[in-house]
Amino acid sequence: MDNINSLREKIDLIDDSILQLLVNRMNIVEEIGSIKKQNSTAIYHPDREKEIIDRLASKPTGKLKKEAIEAIFLEIFGVSRNLELPEIISFLGPEGSFTHQAAESRFGAVADYISLPSIKSIFDSVDSGRAKYGIVPIENNQEGMVKETLDLLNEKSLFIISEIIIPVNFCLATKEHDINAISRIYSKDIAFNQCQGFTQDYFAAKSDDFFVQVDSTSKAAKLASENPGTAALCSHIAAKIYHVPILFDNIQDNDSNQTRFIIISKVENLKKTNRDKTTLAVKLKDDDKPGTLLKLLKEFEEKKINLLKIESRPQKDTNEFKFWFFIDVEGNKLDEEINTILQSKADEIKFLGSYMNLC
């Protein structure tokens, strides 16, 4: 026991040192915040945060893996940004959704969040200035693009400043210690569908009313927190918010299921890195002529700009059957080749953002 107490005393001394270093860091952060405020500079710089994490991960880190370093420092970055200039971040709710999880993964647990009910309400909150940043889903690698997000990017004058990719992992959260004590499981239909293997393995003999569909996995976690003998299939963040212990983790059938989210802002946040992506909305003038789209794509090819994605969407401002194109290309608006095309096609191409490519 004396050995444990001695070790704990050493940990206390280290914790005291960490706290003092964090205080020193925040004092410097506050100075930087004052300078940024005077110069109207953006507070959120994902490229700078990645640079810090990569630099730290390259050092001797003992048992700390890069994922652990990233988790620790993303929280420090979140506290720092809140100190520099408290800013409201809106996300597609409810609280405990995967969008909420994506938001916290980049802005930390201490940020000032607003949960909103629709993708349009997120865009409106940023467009009106009620929120500084908005987090919305744009693509799932199993289901494809989120059409409403694409259309609103085309309609609104907002910019993509970063992307977030998170795995869609479900857990079984319950206050029961014994799986046999569970008499009901709450979740959304999509979660039940994506966790069929687990439910069939562990609850095959249960009746249909054992599985209760609710509006969201967040609500499922809330119900599991309030009702003894129940459980929820939900996200990790929903289990955390409602203080429901996780009995089984990563119970989804497909471990490859990932969703890409974007951070939208009223102000473009341009900075070059060595792995950038630029997103464009293209409405061709001569779209009734054969080869018009091909000519544009040829221009990208001639300038050796790699095309990453192209999606067609209907033009909603006409009663004709016309389309515009959502396009991702490799590179940055600051690259001469991309900027040349943007300037020469200014009446056909809308710039939606350049940011670090995480895909």
C-alpha positions in Angstrom: 0.0 0.0 0.0 2.9 2.3 0.8 4.2 1.8 -2.8 0.8 2.8 -4.2 0.7 6.0 -2.0 4.2 6.9 -3.1 3.3 6.5 -6.8 0.2 8.5 -6.3 2.2 11.3 -4.7 4.4 11.3 -7.8 1.3 11.5 -10.1 0.0 14.4 -8.0 3.3 16.3 -8.5 3.2 15.6 -12.3 -0.5 16.7 -12.4 0.5 20.0 -10.6 3.2 20.5 -13.2 0.8 19.8 -16.1 -1.7 22.2 -14.6 0.9 25.0 -14.3 2.1 24.4 -17.9 -1.6 24.6 -19.1 -2.0 27.9 -17.2 1.1 29.2 -18.9 -0.2 28.0 -22.3 -3.5 29.7 -21.8 -1.9 33.0 -20.9 -0.1 32.9 -24.2 -3.3 31.8 -26.0 -5.1 34.9 -24.5 -2.4 37.2 -25.9 -2.8 35.5 -29.4 -6.6 35.9 -29.1 -6.2 39.6 -28.5 -4.0 40.0 -31.6 -6.4 37.9 -33.7 -9.4 40.0 -32.5 -7.7 43.2 -33.5 -6.9 41.8 -36.9 -10.2 40.0 -37.4 -8.3 36.7 -37.9 -10.0 33.4 -37.8 -9.7 31.5 -34.5 -10.1 28.0 -35.9 -7.1 26.7 -37.9 -7.4 22.9 -38.4 -4.1 22.9 -40.4 -2.2 24.4 -37.4 -3.8 21.9 -35.0 -2.8 19.0 -37.2 0.7 20.4 -37.5 1.0 20.4 -33.7 -0.3 16.9 -33.3 1.9 15.5 -36.0 4.9 17.2 -34.4 4.2 15.9 -31.0 3.4 12.4 -32.3 6.9 12.3 -34.0 8.6 12.6 -30.6 9.3 9.7 -28.3 5.9 9.2 -26.7 6.3 6.0 -24.7 2.9 4.2 -24.4 1.0 7.2 -25.8 -0.2 6.4 -29.3 -1.0 9.2 -31.8 -4.7 8.7 -31.2 -4.3 9.3 -27.5 -2.2 12.4 -28.1 -4.8 13.7 -30.6 -7.6 13.2 -28.1 -5.8 15.0 -25.3 -4.7 18.0 -27.4 -8.0 18.4 -29.3 -9.5 19.1 -25.8 -6.7 21.6 -25.1 -7.3 23.3 -28.4 -11.0 23.5 -27.7 -10.4 25.2 -24.3 -7.8 27.5 -26.0 -10.3 28.6 -28.7 -13.0 29.2 -26.1 -10.5 31.4 -24.2 -9.3 33.2 -27.4 -12.9 34.1 -28.4 -16.0 32.2 -27.3 -17.8 31.1 -30.4 -21.1 29.3 -30.9 -21.0 26.1 -33.0 -24.3 24.7 -34.4 -24.7 21.0 -35.2 -27.4 18.7 -36.6 -29.1 17.4 -33.4 -30.2 16.0 -31.3 -27.6 16.0 -28.6 -25.7 12.7 -28.7 -26.0 12.4 -32.5 -23.0 11.4 -34.6 -22.9 15.0 -35.8 -22.6 16.1 -32.2 -19.8 13.5 -31.8 -18.1 15.0 -34.9 -18.4 18.5 -33.5 -16.9 17.6 -30.1 -14.0 15.7 -31.8 -12.8 19.0 -33.3 -14.1 21.7 -31.0 -13.8 19.9 -27.6 -16.4 19.4 -24.9 -16.2 22.9 -23.5 -17.3 24.8 -26.7 -20.6 26.6 -26.8 -22.9 24.3 -28.9 -26.4 24.7 -30.3 -28.3 21.6 -31.4 -30.6 22.3 -34.3 -33.2 20.1 -35.9 -32.4 20.3 -39.6 -29.5 20.8 -42.0 -31.1 23.9 -43.3 -31.3 25.4 -39.8 -27.5 24.8 -39.5 -26.9 26.8 -42.7 -29.3 29.5 -41.6 -27.6 29.8 -38.2 -24.2 30.4 -39.8 -25.5 32.6 -42.6 -27.3 34.9 -40.1 -24.3 35.0 -37.7 -26.1 33.3 -34.9 -23.4 30.6 -35.0 -19.8 31.1 -36.1 -19.4 27.5 -37.4 -21.8 24.8 -38.4 -21.3 21.0 -38.6 -23.4 19.0 -41.1 -23.0 15.5 -42.7 -22.1 15.5 -46.4 -21.3 11.9 -47.2 -21.5 8.3 -45.9 -19.3 5.8 -47.6 -22.1 3.2 -47.6 -25.1 5.4 -48.5 -23.4 8.2 -50.6 -23.9 12.0 -50.6 -26.3 14.0 -48.4 -28.3 15.8 -51.1 -29.7 18.5 -48.8 -26.2 19.5 -47.8 -25.1 19.7 -51.5 -28.0 21.8 -52.5 -27.6 24.3 -49.6 -23.9 24.7 -50.3 -24.9 25.7 -53.8 -27.7 28.1 -52.6 -26.0 29.8 -49.6 -22.9 32.0 -49.6 -20.9 29.9 -47.1 -17.6 28.1 -47.2 -16.3 24.7 -46.2 -13.3 25.3 -44.0 -12.6 21.7 -42.8 -13.9 18.2 -42.9 -14.3 15.5 -40.2 -14.5 11.8 -40.8 -15.7 9.6 -38.0 -16.6 5.8 -38.0 -20.2 5.0 -37.4 -19.8 2.9 -34.3 -22.7 1.7 -32.0 -22.5 0.5 -28.5 -25.0 -1.2 -26.1 -25.4 1.1 -23.1 -27.2 0.0 -20.0 -27.0 0.5 -16.2 -27.4 -3.3 -15.8 -24.2 -5.3 -15.2 -25.8 -8.6 -16.4 -27.0 -8.8 -20.0 -29.7 -11.2 -18.8 -31.2 -8.5 -16.7 -32.1 -6.4 -19.8 -35.8 -6.6 -20.6 -36.0 -4.0 -23.4 -33.6 -2.3 -25.9 -34.4 1.2 -27.3 -32.9 2.5 -30.5 -33.6 4.1 -33.9 -34.6 1.8 -36.8 -31.3 2.5 -38.7 -29.3 1.4 -35.6 -31.2 -1.8 -35.2 -30.6 -2.5 -38.9 -26.9 -1.9 -38.6 -26.5 -4.0 -35.5 -28.5 -7.1 -36.6 -25.6 -9.5 -36.2 -25.1 -8.5 -32.5 -28.8 -8.6 -31.6 -29.3 -12.0 -33.3 -26.3 -13.4 -31.4 -27.3 -12.1 -28.0 -31.1 -11.6 -28.1 -32.3 -14.1 -30.8 -35.0 -15.6 -28.5 -36.5 -12.3 -27.6 -40.0 -11.2 -28.7 -40.6 -8.3 -31.1 -41.6 -5.9 -28.3 -38.2 -6.4 -26.7 -36.8 -4.0 -29.4 -38.4 -0.6 -29.1 -38.0 1.9 -31.9 -37.6 5.6 -30.9 -36.9 8.9 -32.8 -33.1 8.9 -32.2 -30.3 7.0 -30.6 -29.9 9.9 -28.2 -33.5 9.4 -27.0 -32.7 5.7 -26.6 -29.8 6.5 -24.3 -32.0 8.9 -22.3 -34.7 6.2 -21.9 -32.1 3.7 -20.8 -30.8 6.1 -18.2 -34.3 6.5 -16.8 -35.7 2.9 -16.9 -34.1 0.1 -14.9 -33.7 -3.2 -16.9 -33.4 -1.4 -20.2 -30.6 -0.7 -22.7 -29.9 1.5 -25.8 -28.1 0.9 -29.1 -26.5 4.4 -29.4 -23.4 6.4 -30.1 -20.6 6.8 -27.5 -21.4 10.4 -27.0 -25.1 9.7 -26.3 -24.1 7.2 -23.6 -21.7 9.7 -22.1 -24.2 12.6 -22.1 -26.8 10.5 -20.3 -24.3 8.7 -18.0 -25.2 5.2 -19.2 -22.3 2.7 -18.9 -21.2 0.9 -22.1 -21.6 -2.9 -21.8 -20.6 -3.8 -25.3 -18.7 -1.5 -27.8 -18.4 -1.5 -31.6 -21.4 -3.8 -32.2 -22.2 -2.6 -35.7 -22.2 -5.2 -38.5 -20.0 -3.2 -40.8 -16.7 -1.8 -39.4 -16.1 0.1 -42.6 -19.1 2.4 -42.2 -17.9 6.1 -42.0 -19.5 9.5 -42.3 -17.8 12.6 -43.6 -18.9 15.9 -42.0 -18.0 19.4 -43.0 -17.5 22.6 -41.0 -19.1 25.6 -42.7 -18.3 29.2 -42.0 -19.3 32.6 -43.4 -15.6 33.4 -44.0 -13.2 31.3 -46.1 -10.2 30.1 -44.2 -7.5 29.7 -46.8 -4.1 28.2 -45.9 -2.1 25.7 -48.0 -1.0 22.3 -46.8 0.6 19.4 -48.7 -2.8 17.6 -49.0 -5.6 19.9 -49.9 -9.0 19.6 -51.5 -11.1 22.2 -53.2 -14.8 22.0 -53.6 -16.8 23.7 -56.4 -20.3 24.1 -57.6 -20.5 24.3 -61.4 -23.4 25.6 -63.4 -22.4 25.4 -67.1 -23.7 28.1 -69.4 -23.8 26.0 -72.6 -25.1 22.9 -71.0 -27.4 22.2 -73.9 -24.3 21.8 -76.2 -22.6 18.4 -76.5 -19.3 18.1 -74.8 -19.6 21.2 -72.5 -18.9 19.3 -69.3 -16.1 17.4 -71.0 -14.4 20.7 -72.0 -14.3 21.8 -68.4 -13.0 18.5 -67.2 -10.3 18.7 -70.0 -9.1 22.0 -68.5 -8.6 20.3 -65.2 -6.7 17.5 -67.0 -4.5 19.8 -69.0 -3.5 21.6 -65.8 -2.9 18.2 -64.1 -5.6 18.8 -61.5 -6.9 15.5 -60.1 -10.7 15.1 -60.0 -11.8 13.5 -56.7 -15.6 13.5 -57.0 -18.4 14.7 -59.3 -22.1 14.6 -58.5 -25.0 16.1 -60.5 -27.9 17.9 -58.8 -31.0 19.4 -60.4 -31.2 23.2 -60.8 -34.1 24.3 -58.6 -34.3 27.8 -60.1 -35.7 26.6 -63.4 -38.7 24.6 -64.7 -36.4 22.9 -67.2 -34.5 19.6 -66.6 -31.1 21.2 -66.0 -28.4 20.2 -63.6 -25.4 21.7 -61.8 -22.4 19.8 -60.6 -20.7 19.3 -57.2 -17.0 18.8 -57.8 -14.1 18.0 -55.6 -10.6 18.4 -56.9 -7.1 17.9 -55.5 -5.3 21.1 -54.5 -6.0 24.6 -53.1 -7.5 27.8 -54.4 -4.1 29.4 -53.8 -2.5 27.0 -56.4 -2.0 28.9 -59.7 -3.6 26.2 -61.8 -6.8 26.1 -59.8 -7.0 29.9 -59.4 -6.6 30.3 -63.2 -9.6 28.1 -63.9 -11.7 29.9 -61.1 -10.9 33.3 -62.7 -11.5 32.2 -66.3 -14.8 30.5 -65.3 -16.0 32.9 -62.7 -19.5 33.1 -64.2 -19.8 29.3 -64.1 -17.9 28.1 -61.1 -18.8 28.9 -57.5 -15.9 28.3 -55.0 -17.1 26.5 -51.9 -13.8 26.0 -50.1 -10.2 24.7 -49.9 -9.3 22.6 -46.9 -7.2 19.7 -45.8 -8.2 16.4 -47.5 -8.7 13.7 -44.8 -10.1 11.1 -47.2 
